[in-house]
Amino acid sequence: MWNSDFSKLVSEVALNQEVASCDINVDGNEIAVLSANGTLSLLELDSSSFKVVMRSHKDEVLDVAYNCPTG
């Protein structure tokens, strides 16, 4: 993940699968990442934390949209 002018690397994650889709939340601090194998993960930019949320699905996942309401 690079900043908007590509002058600084913000975060880096190694994935074993191709990224099928991703979406950033309205605060701009988390990115939902959907891998080609159906794994859904969250990348928290402030802490550079990467969490796997779901690993399997009963049907094909075609897209993902993520939004966390603010308090």
mmCIF file of the C-alpha atoms, coordinates in Angstrom:
data_MODEL
# 
_entry.id   MODEL 
# 
loop_
_atom_site.group_PDB 
_atom_site.id 
_atom_site.type_symbol 
_atom_site.label_atom_id 
_atom_site.label_alt_id 
_atom_site.label_comp_id 
_atom_site.label_asym_id 
_atom_site.label_entity_id 
_atom_site.label_seq_id 
_atom_site.pdbx_PDB_ins_code 
_atom_site.Cartn_x 
_atom_site.Cartn_y 
_atom_site.Cartn_z 
_atom_site.occupancy 
_atom_site.B_iso_or_equiv 
_atom_site.pdbx_formal_charge 
_atom_site.auth_seq_id 
_atom_site.auth_comp_id 
_atom_site.auth_asym_id 
_atom_site.auth_atom_id 
_atom_site.pdbx_PDB_model_num 
ATOM 1  C CA . MET A 1 1  ? 0.000   0.000   0.000  1.00 0.00 ? 1  MET A CA 1 
ATOM 2  C CA . TRP A 1 2  ? 1.541   3.283   -1.133 1.00 0.00 ? 2  TRP A CA 1 
ATOM 3  C CA . ASN A 1 3  ? 0.514   6.863   -0.381 1.00 0.00 ? 3  ASN A CA 1 
ATOM 4  C CA . SER A 1 4  ? -1.255  8.828   -3.132 1.00 0.00 ? 4  SER A CA 1 
ATOM 5  C CA . ASP A 1 5  ? 1.915   10.101  -4.844 1.00 0.00 ? 5  ASP A CA 1 
ATOM 6  C CA . PHE A 1 6  ? 3.788   6.765   -4.452 1.00 0.00 ? 6  PHE A CA 1 
ATOM 7  C CA . SER A 1 7  ? 6.604   8.401   -2.470 1.00 0.00 ? 7  SER A CA 1 
ATOM 8  C CA . LYS A 1 8  ? 6.114   6.352   0.719  1.00 0.00 ? 8  LYS A CA 1 
ATOM 9  C CA . LEU A 1 9  ? 5.252   2.721   1.434  1.00 0.00 ? 9  LEU A CA 1 
ATOM 10 C CA . VAL A 1 10 ? 2.426   2.793   4.006  1.00 0.00 ? 10 VAL A CA 1 
ATOM 11 C CA . SER A 1 11 ? 1.943   -0.922  4.650  1.00 0.00 ? 11 SER A CA 1 
ATOM 12 C CA . GLU A 1 12 ? 2.909   -4.259  3.148  1.00 0.00 ? 12 GLU A CA 1 
ATOM 13 C CA . VAL A 1 13 ? 1.240   -7.675  3.404  1.00 0.00 ? 13 VAL A CA 1 
ATOM 14 C CA . ALA A 1 14 ? 2.307   -10.967 1.838  1.00 0.00 ? 14 ALA A CA 1 
ATOM 15 C CA . LEU A 1 15 ? -0.650  -12.952 0.509  1.00 0.00 ? 15 LEU A CA 1 
ATOM 16 C CA . ASN A 1 16 ? -0.611  -16.510 -0.794 1.00 0.00 ? 16 ASN A CA 1 
ATOM 17 C CA . GLN A 1 17 ? -3.513  -15.743 -3.131 1.00 0.00 ? 17 GLN A CA 1 
ATOM 18 C CA . GLU A 1 18 ? -4.378  -13.190 -5.770 1.00 0.00 ? 18 GLU A CA 1 
ATOM 19 C CA . VAL A 1 19 ? -6.426  -10.213 -4.510 1.00 0.00 ? 19 VAL A CA 1 
ATOM 20 C CA . ALA A 1 20 ? -9.918  -10.434 -6.016 1.00 0.00 ? 20 ALA A CA 1 
ATOM 21 C CA . SER A 1 21 ? -11.311 -7.226  -4.496 1.00 0.00 ? 21 SER A CA 1 
ATOM 22 C CA . CYS A 1 22 ? -10.618 -4.647  -1.809 1.00 0.00 ? 22 CYS A CA 1 
ATOM 23 C CA . ASP A 1 23 ? -12.396 -1.704  -0.245 1.00 0.00 ? 23 ASP A CA 1 
ATOM 24 C CA . ILE A 1 24 ? -11.301 0.985   2.232  1.00 0.00 ? 24 ILE A CA 1 
ATOM 25 C CA . ASN A 1 25 ? -13.586 2.147   5.063  1.00 0.00 ? 25 ASN A CA 1 
ATOM 26 C CA . VAL A 1 26 ? -14.839 5.735   5.291  1.00 0.00 ? 26 VAL A CA 1 
ATOM 27 C CA . ASP A 1 27 ? -12.244 6.634   7.957  1.00 0.00 ? 27 ASP A CA 1 
ATOM 28 C CA . GLY A 1 28 ? -9.448  5.507   5.642  1.00 0.00 ? 28 GLY A CA 1 
ATOM 29 C CA . ASN A 1 29 ? -7.798  3.390   8.336  1.00 0.00 ? 29 ASN A CA 1 
ATOM 30 C CA . GLU A 1 30 ? -8.910  -0.157  7.397  1.00 0.00 ? 30 GLU A CA 1 
ATOM 31 C CA . ILE A 1 31 ? -8.992  -2.074  4.146  1.00 0.00 ? 31 ILE A CA 1 
ATOM 32 C CA . ALA A 1 32 ? -11.068 -5.205  3.557  1.00 0.00 ? 32 ALA A CA 1 
ATOM 33 C CA . VAL A 1 33 ? -9.208  -7.609  1.259  1.00 0.00 ? 33 VAL A CA 1 
ATOM 34 C CA . LEU A 1 34 ? -10.930 -10.487 -0.548 1.00 0.00 ? 34 LEU A CA 1 
ATOM 35 C CA . SER A 1 35 ? -8.529  -13.101 -1.922 1.00 0.00 ? 35 SER A CA 1 
ATOM 36 C CA . ALA A 1 36 ? -9.244  -15.254 -4.969 1.00 0.00 ? 36 ALA A CA 1 
ATOM 37 C CA . ASN A 1 37 ? -9.705  -18.307 -2.720 1.00 0.00 ? 37 ASN A CA 1 
ATOM 38 C CA . GLY A 1 38 ? -12.537 -16.588 -0.787 1.00 0.00 ? 38 GLY A CA 1 
ATOM 39 C CA . THR A 1 39 ? -10.515 -15.529 2.260  1.00 0.00 ? 39 THR A CA 1 
ATOM 40 C CA . LEU A 1 40 ? -11.664 -12.205 3.727  1.00 0.00 ? 40 LEU A CA 1 
ATOM 41 C CA . SER A 1 41 ? -9.074  -10.216 5.700  1.00 0.00 ? 41 SER A CA 1 
ATOM 42 C CA . LEU A 1 42 ? -8.786  -6.756  7.279  1.00 0.00 ? 42 LEU A CA 1 
ATOM 43 C CA . LEU A 1 43 ? -5.674  -4.588  7.057  1.00 0.00 ? 43 LEU A CA 1 
ATOM 44 C CA . GLU A 1 44 ? -5.521  -1.903  9.760  1.00 0.00 ? 44 GLU A CA 1 
ATOM 45 C CA . LEU A 1 45 ? -3.251  0.825   8.401  1.00 0.00 ? 45 LEU A CA 1 
ATOM 46 C CA . ASP A 1 46 ? -2.559  2.625   11.705 1.00 0.00 ? 46 ASP A CA 1 
ATOM 47 C CA . SER A 1 47 ? -1.101  -0.483  13.338 1.00 0.00 ? 47 SER A CA 1 
ATOM 48 C CA . SER A 1 48 ? -0.130  -2.396  10.161 1.00 0.00 ? 48 SER A CA 1 
ATOM 49 C CA . SER A 1 49 ? -2.175  -5.264  11.591 1.00 0.00 ? 49 SER A CA 1 
ATOM 50 C CA . PHE A 1 50 ? -3.545  -7.918  9.235  1.00 0.00 ? 50 PHE A CA 1 
ATOM 51 C CA . LYS A 1 51 ? -6.403  -10.131 10.464 1.00 0.00 ? 51 LYS A CA 1 
ATOM 52 C CA . VAL A 1 52 ? -8.082  -13.004 8.652  1.00 0.00 ? 52 VAL A CA 1 
ATOM 53 C CA . VAL A 1 53 ? -11.838 -12.688 9.247  1.00 0.00 ? 53 VAL A CA 1 
ATOM 54 C CA . MET A 1 54 ? -13.189 -15.640 7.223  1.00 0.00 ? 54 MET A CA 1 
ATOM 55 C CA . ARG A 1 55 ? -11.425 -18.498 5.509  1.00 0.00 ? 55 ARG A CA 1 
ATOM 56 C CA . SER A 1 56 ? -14.196 -20.439 3.823  1.00 0.00 ? 56 SER A CA 1 
ATOM 57 C CA . HIS A 1 57 ? -17.535 -19.909 2.137  1.00 0.00 ? 57 HIS A CA 1 
ATOM 58 C CA . LYS A 1 58 ? -20.347 -22.148 0.932  1.00 0.00 ? 58 LYS A CA 1 
ATOM 59 C CA . ASP A 1 59 ? -20.584 -20.257 -2.336 1.00 0.00 ? 59 ASP A CA 1 
ATOM 60 C CA . GLU A 1 60 ? -18.334 -18.085 -4.489 1.00 0.00 ? 60 GLU A CA 1 
ATOM 61 C CA . VAL A 1 61 ? -17.675 -14.538 -3.226 1.00 0.00 ? 61 VAL A CA 1 
ATOM 62 C CA . LEU A 1 62 ? -17.769 -12.123 -6.148 1.00 0.00 ? 62 LEU A CA 1 
ATOM 63 C CA . ASP A 1 63 ? -17.118 -8.781  -4.446 1.00 0.00 ? 63 ASP A CA 1 
ATOM 64 C CA . VAL A 1 64 ? -16.711 -7.107  -1.049 1.00 0.00 ? 64 VAL A CA 1 
ATOM 65 C CA . ALA A 1 65 ? -17.614 -3.695  0.351  1.00 0.00 ? 65 ALA A CA 1 
ATOM 66 C CA . TYR A 1 66 ? -16.607 -2.695  3.870  1.00 0.00 ? 66 TYR A CA 1 
ATOM 67 C CA . ASN A 1 67 ? -17.732 0.213   5.991  1.00 0.00 ? 67 ASN A CA 1 
ATOM 68 C CA . CYS A 1 68 ? -17.467 0.744   9.726  1.00 0.00 ? 68 CYS A CA 1 
ATOM 69 C CA . PRO A 1 69 ? -19.889 3.314   11.188 1.00 0.00 ? 69 PRO A CA 1 
ATOM 70 C CA . THR A 1 70 ? -18.280 6.058   13.239 1.00 0.00 ? 70 THR A CA 1 
ATOM 71 C CA . GLY A 1 71 ? -19.232 6.488   16.874 1.00 0.00 ? 71 GLY A CA 1 
# 
